[in-house]
Amino acid sequence: MPPASVAADGIPRDPRFGAVEAFRDPVAASEAGVAWDRILFYWSELQPNGPDDWNGYHVPDDWLQLAMQDGREVVGLLKHTPAWATDGTPGCGEPRGLDLPVDDPNNLWAAFVRRVVSIYGDRVHRWVIWNEPDIDSQTYGNEWCGAMASYYRLLKVAYLAAHEVDPDAQIHLAGLTFWHDRDYLDRFLAHAMQDPTAAEHGVYFDVVTLHIYFQTESVPFIINETRAALRAHGLQKPIWVNETNASPDSDPAWPLERPRWRVSLEEQSSFLLQSFALALSGGAERVAVYKLKDEGLPPGGEPFGLLRPDGSRRPAFDAYGLITSHYAGTNRASEDRHPLYEIVTLERDAATTRVLWARTGADVSVSLPALAPTARLIAQTGDEQSIEAQGGSYSLTLPGARCADEYLGCIIGGPTVLLVEEGVQPADGIPAGSAVITGTVPVTATDGISETTAISPTAEAMPSPTPSPTALPTETPTPTPTATSTATPVPTPTPTATATPSPMPSATPTPTLLPPTPTVTATPEAIWPLGPSTTAGAILLASAVASVLAIALWWGRSKRG
């Protein structure tokens, strides 16, 4: 695990948790505990008119300076071919001269990478090379129009050119969507391994990058599929989830009409808490929300931001603060999945956080073995109460999920609950996260998926940010989960972004040893609450895949709004 970032106030942050375009509101980013940022470096904006041009206003030094002052690492994303540099389509076209030697001045891509790393390499050491090349060139929203072999060449040239300038540069594979082309990574690696020079350079990349949206349980499934593809080619690489979120379509302050993926403001908060926990238990090295703020979002554009365009905060902003506070310092994470509920246990340096949610539309009563005499029970709204163990356990009621998707039902679990126990270790003989369900479905040893991932020690937990008292239009708050305790609930109290000097469309390190392999192989059940175990389930699976393809056009357009 990389060293912890340190904020301006001296409080260490867990380096795993990031937010795309955190520079849009550095004050909010600091308050939320964002430890790393991803910034777009558009080639077409940095060199709009030719190879001798340079538009430094595209990525101002102020953005990087503010990030450094607040302890946020910056990850750069290089993409978007200028019209003068390609014989293909501007933006997605293959750069001219890509097949020439890296030191040939007519290899325009190599020259650009050397220059951008020369200018920013003292502050940026991680570079993502392009974005979502697994979206076919015939699909609206694609960003790479070249062949897969050409993308490998693009990656290789970037790796070699960047290392000429910065030997410590870390090169990240472009973010992959997975669902647009499930076999893309496997085919890409098969092609790369045919290059006799690939092995000595780590196949010319240091980190695999994933983009995962809308369905909570697709997070561990996609991570496991990615790791399997790497291992099939004898590789071990860190996996980052650079983009994850479920944008709301029912924010009264930002109305949106879309054909599928119905998500409430409450569900956006649930998704973040669930997806970040599952990413940790799946062994992801880092995770980032897409994105901090909806800057320049046109009316009807898809609102992914924790902050609205006017800077007001969606409930997901506070949920993100719970992540950076109560997931920080995790050194071991485990997932325990049952038919009606899910639990992820995060064993931290000074505490254990158990993250729980219902998987179906029904409320679920769950009894958990106590690891300490008392615990903090925290709702996803931040409302908190202290509870006492009764007979060596805690009894909770998890609210049911909304299950509003027309085809898939419960794409996001119910309101998320955090059970935080401090200053203790799991009791001998009691697996952390074990739970006894008291609902209507019997529980046996085969009911769930249990897997554990060891994670390198990292920073201590960052104290919870204090939300501003500004009243915002939100949905009705989720009530604090019911606990069988006599404790009284203790409620938690509920700057200006730098303007972009030039047009900048919105998008999406040292490698560590791969965490231990989960002992359970993911199945399609990892995506749907009850799994396609019957003919009806198989039909559901097929309709889901068709659904993903049907909305690809819409999603590709709106996500970049």
N, C-alpha and C positions, 0 to 999 in steps of 0.2 A: 504494500500500500504506500502511495506517495506520502511525503510529509504533510501534516495538516496545514491548511492555510490559516493565516492569522489576521483577524479583522483589525481595523484601525483602533478599536478599543482594547486590543490585546487578547480578546477571547478567541481561542482556537475554533476553527470550523472543521467539520468533517469534509474532506476534499471530494467525497463521492457525489455530493448533491449540487446540481447545477440548474441553470435556467438560460434558455436561448435568448439572446439579445437582452441580457441583464443591464447593459449600458443605457437602455432606454429610460430607466429610472434608477440611478445608482443608489439613491436614498432608500427606496423601497427594497432594492436588492440587498442592501446591507441589513435592513431590518429583518428581512425574511431569512437571512443566513445563507444566501447563495454563495457557494464556494468556487464555482467556475462558470464561465460565460462562453458562448459560441457566437462568433461574429463572422458575417459574410464578407469575403474579399472578392468582389466581382472583378474579374479580369477586364471585362468590357467597360467598367467604370474607372478602374485604375489606369488603364491605357486606352482611352476611347478612340484616339485618332491615329495611333501607330506605335511602333516599338520604342520610339524615343520620347513618347508622351508619359507624363506621370501626374495623376490627379490625387494628391495626398489628402484632399478634403473628403474623399470617399470614406476613409477610415481615419478620422482625426486622432492625433496623439492624445487628446483629452480623454477619449474613451479608454485608452490603454492606461493612461496615467491614473485615472480614477479607480480603475480595476486594481492596479498595483497597490494603491494607497489603502484600499479596503481588503486586500488579501485575496482577491479573486483571480484565479488563473484564466487566461484567455486562450481559447482554441479557435484557430482560424479555419474557415472553409473556403477553398479556392474553386471557382467555377465560372461559367458563362463566357464563351468565346466571343471576342470582338469581331465585327464583320470583316475588318481588314485582315484578320488572322486565320480565316477559314475559307475553304472553297465550298463548304456546306452551308447549312442553316445557321445564321448568327445566333449565338447563345448556346446551342447544343451541338454545333458542328465540330468535327475533329480538327484540331489545330493543324495548320499547314507545317510540314517539315517534321512531323512527329516521329517518323521512322529514321530520321537522320541521327548521326551521333550526338550525344548530349552536349559536346563542346562545339558543335557546329552552330554558328550564329543564325543560320536559317531554321534551326529547330526553335520555333517561336515560343513554344510552351516551356522548354527548358530555360530559355532566356528570361521569360516572365517569372518562373519559380525562383530562379537565382536572385532576381531583383527584389521580389517581394520578401524573400527571406533575409536578404541583405539589409533591407530597410526596417523590417519588424522583428527580425530574429533575436534581438536582444531582449524582447519582451514576449514573444510568441514562439514556443518551441514545438507546438503540436499543430499539424495541418491535416485537415480532412480533404481528400482529393475528390472533388466533384460531389454530386448528390443524386441518389436514387437512380443509378444506371440500370436497375432491374425493371424499370418501367419501359415497356416497349416503345419504340419510336413512333408507332402508329397509334399510340394511346395519348390522348390529350393530357398534358401535365408532365410528359417526359422531359428530362433535362440532358440526356446524352443520346445523340443521334448516331453515334458510331457503333461499330460492332463490339462484342464483348472483348475480342482480341485487341481491339484498338484501346479499350478502356484499360486493359492490362498494360499496354505500352504507355499510356498516359500516366498510370500509377508508377511504373518503373522509372520513367524519365523524371517525374517529380521527386521520387526517392533519391535518385542519384544527384540531381541538381541541388536539392535542398541540403544534402549532406556535404556537398562541396563547400557550402557557405557555413552551415551549422552542423558539425558532426553529431551533436546531441539531438537533432531534430527527430521528432516522432511522427511517423506518417500513418494516418488513419484511413482505412478503406472507406469508400463512400457509404453513406447511410443506405441500408437496404430495407425495403418495405416488406419483404418476404411474400406477402399474399399476391403481389403482381406476378411473381415468378419464383415459386417455391424452390426450384432446383438451381437457381442462378448461382449461388455461392459454390455449390458442388461443381458445376461446370466450369466456373471461373478458376477454381483451385486446380481442377484437372488440367486446364489449359496452362496455368502458371507453372505447374510442376514439370511440364515438358521443356521449360526453359532451363538449360544446363547451368545458368548463373543464378537461378532463383534461390537455391538452398543456402548459398553462402551469404545471401542478403535477407534471409528471413522471408522470402517471397515478396520482398519489396513493400511490406507494410508491417506495422507494429500492433495495430488494434483493429478489431472488427466492430463496425458501427451498425446499430439497429434503430429503426423507427417503428414504434408500436402504438397503435391508437384504438380507443373505443371499447375493446373487449378485455376485461381484467385478466381472465384466465389464459388469454393468448400470450401473456408475458412469459411465464415459465415454459410454455410450449415452444415458442419461437426461440428462446434462449437455448433450450435443449436441442432443438433441431440444428441450430447454428453450431453448437459445440460438437454435435455428431458429425456434421460436414467437415469441420476442422480435423477431427480425429481420424476420419476416413482417409485423410491425406497426410496423416502423421504430424499434424500441427497442433500446437498449443499457443493460443493468442488470447489476450484479455478481450472481453466483450463489453462494449459500452452501449447503453440505451440512450442515444443522444436526443431523441424526441419521443415523448409520450404524453398523452393527454386525451381527454374526451370533451370536446367543445360543447357547451350548452346551447340548446336551441329554444330555451324558454326563459332567457334573461329578460325581464320586463324593461330593462334599460337598453336592451339591444335585441330587438325582435329578429327572428330568423326563420325562414321557411326552407325545409329540406325534406326529401322524400323518405329518408330513413335515419337511423341512429338518433332516436329521440333521447335527449340527455337533459336533465334538470340541473340547476345550479348545485343542488345538494349532491347529485350524482357525480358531477365533476370533482367535487371534494372527495367523495368516496373513491373514485377511480384513482386519484393521485395517491391517496394513502395506501390503497390496495396494490397498485402497480409498482410503487417504489418498494414496498415490503416484499412482493414476489420477485422483483428484480434482484434484491439482496439475497433472498433464499435460493434463487436460481444461479447465483454466482456472478452476476454482473459487477464489473469493477466500478463503474460510475453510471449515474442516471441523471437525466435532465428533463425538466418540463419544457414543452414547447407551448407557450413562451411566456416571458414575463409580462409584456404589455402589447396590446393591440394598437401599435402605432400606425397611423395613416390608413386604418381599415375603412374601406368604402361601405356605405349603407348596404346591408344585406350580406356583407362579408362574414365569413365564419369566425366567431370570436373565441380564439384559443387562450387569450391572455389571462393571467391572474389579475391583471389590471385592465380596465376598460380604456378606450382611447382617451377619455377625459381624465384618466389617472385614478378614478374611483376603483375600489377593490371588490372583486368578486369573493364569495366565501372561500373559494379555492386558495386564495392568498393565505388565509389563516390556516387552512389544512396543510399547505406547504410548510408553514412555520412549525407545525407539529412534527413534520418529518425531520426537519433540520434540528429539532430539539430532542425528540424522543426516539429517533432512529440512529442518532449520532453515536459513534463509538462502538458500533456493532462489530464483534469479532467472530460471531458464529450465528448462523441463521437457519431456521428449519421451517418447512411447510407441512402442515397436517390437514389434509382435505377430506371432508366427509360429505355425504349427500346433501345435507341441509346447511352446513356452515363450513367456514374456512378459518384456520388460525395460522399465523406466521409468528414464530417466536424469534426475537432478536436478543441474543445474549450480548450484553454490552459490558464495558469496563466496570461500571459502577452500578449497573441496574439491569433488569430484564424487562423488555417491553413485549407484551403479547398483543398482536393486532388481529382483531376478530371481525367477522361480518357474516351475515346470512347469505346463502347462495340462491335462495328461492324467494318467492313472494310472501312466505309465511314467517311470522315471528318464531324465533327458536330459543328455547331455554337451554343453557349450557352450564355445566358444573366443571370448574377447573381446579386442579390441585394447587394449593397455596404454596408459594415459595417464600413467603414472609407473612407475619401476622397481619399486616395492613398493606393496602395498595392504593394507588391513585387510579381512579376510573375516569377516563377522559373521553368525552364525545368528540366527534369530528368538528363540531362548532367551537371547541376549546373549553366548553363547560366541564367542570371538574368536581369530583367529590372523593372523599377518603372513605374507604370501606374496610371492614374487618373480616377476616376469614372466619367461617363458621364450620367447626368440625374438620378443619384442615383443608377447606376448599372455599372457592368463591362461586356464587351462583349468579348468572347474568341472563338477561333477556336481550337477544339481538333482534333489532327491528328488521322486518322483511324487506326485500328488494322491491323496486318499482316495477321492473320487468315490462317495460313499455315498448320494446322492439316488436314489430309486427311479426317477424319471422323467427328471431332467435330468443325472444323473451328476455331473460335476465342477462344482458350483456355486461352489466356492472352489478356487483353485490350490493347488499343493503348498507345503510349508514354504518360507518366504521367505528369501532370501539377500541380504545387503547387501555390496556391494563398494565400499569407500570409499578414494578416492585423494586425497591432500591436497597442497596447494601447487602444483597444475598446472592447465593449461588443455588442452582437447582439441587433439590434433595437427592441423595443417592437412591438410585433405583427408580426415580420418576423422570422420564424423558421430558425435557423442557417442551412445553406446548401441548402435552397430552391433555385431553379433555374428554369429559363424559357428557354425552348429549342426552337430554331428557325429553326430547320431542317424540313424535309419533312413530318415527322410523327407528327400528332397533339398530344398535351399533355393535359391530363385530370387529375383529382385528383386520378384516379385509375391506372395511367400509371406505377408507381414505387412502390418499397417497401421502406418505411421510418421507421427507427427504431433508438432509442436513448439509449445509455448506459451510466450510470453514473460511473465514475472511481475516486478512491480516489486521492486527490491531491498528487503531487509528486514533483520532483526536477524542478528547472528552466531549461530552454532550454540551451543546451550546444552550444557554438559558432561553426560555421561550420568549419570542419577541412580544412586545406590548403593542397590540393593534391600536390605531388611532381611533378616537371616539367619534369620528365622522359617521353620521348615519347614512347608510347606503340602501338602495332598493334591493332587497334580497327576498328569497322565499322564506316561508315560515321555518324558524330554526328547528333542527332535529332535537327532540327532548333527550336529556342525558339518559343513557341506558339504565333500565331498572336493575337494581342489585338487592339481594336479600341481606340488607344491612341496615342498622339504625343510624348510620352516619347521615349528617346533614350536607346537602350539596353545597359546594363552594364555587360560585361562578367565577370565571376568569374574565377580566375586563376585555370588553371588546376593543418636493424638489423637482424639481422640474427636469425632464429628460432633455438631453442634448439634441438639438435639431440636426437632421441629416443634411450636410452641405450640398450633396449631390444626390440624384435619384438612386435609391437603393432598395430594390425589391426585397420583400421579406421572404424567408424560407421556412428549411430546416436551418501514461507516457512512458515513461520507461516501462516496457512490458513486465508484468509480474508473472509468477508461476500460476498456472491455471488452478483454481480451487478444486478440491476433491470432487470426483464425479458423483452426482446423485445416484443412488442405488436403484431408482425407479425410472424406467423409460417413459417419456411422455407419450400419451395417446391422444386421439381427437377429443377424449373426455376433458382434456385440459382446456378446451375452448368453450364448451357448453356445460351449463350447470349439472345436468344429469347424464351427459354423455350419450353418444349414439349407440346404445347397447341393443336397440331393437330396430326393426325395419323402419319404424317411424323416425328413429334417431338417424338412420342412414339417409332418409329423405331430408331430414333437417340439415344434415351435413351438406348434402348436395345443394340445397336451396341457399345455404349460407355462402358457399363458394360462388354460386351464381350471383348472389346479392353483392358480394365484394366486387366482382367484375362489373356489375351494373352501375355501381356508384363510383367506379374509378375515375370516370370523366369528371364528374362533379367534385369529387374529393381532391383530385389533382389541382383543379382550378382554385377551389376555395381555401385550401390549406396555405396557399402562398399569398393570400390576401393581406 
